[in-house]
């Protein structure tokens, strides 16, 4: 089971170059209900913007970099 942070990171990664709702839904393996919930949350938080498609904002890119760094640190075995 994926955490909300993992799902958010997947959505932001998918939308880096711009993506429609359907592409995000299938790419991230989300139902319509969940993709709608997460997209609303990310738009409200300023991590995504919308136009012809959903696009990861600079703030979203920062979140993604921080998430990837934390994920790497937590999954590195000493």
BELGI-V629768 format. One record per run of one state. SS is the DSSP state (alpha for helix, beta for strand, coil for the rest). FROM is the first residue (numbers start at 0). LEN is the number of residues. Records with the same first field share a line. If there is no record, write none. Layout:
# BELGI-V629768
SS->FROM-LEN  FROM-LEN
This chain:
# BELGI-V629768
coil->0-3  14-4  19-1  28-3  45-2  50-3  56-1  75-3
alpha->3-11  20-8  31-14  57-18
beta->18-1  47-3  53-3
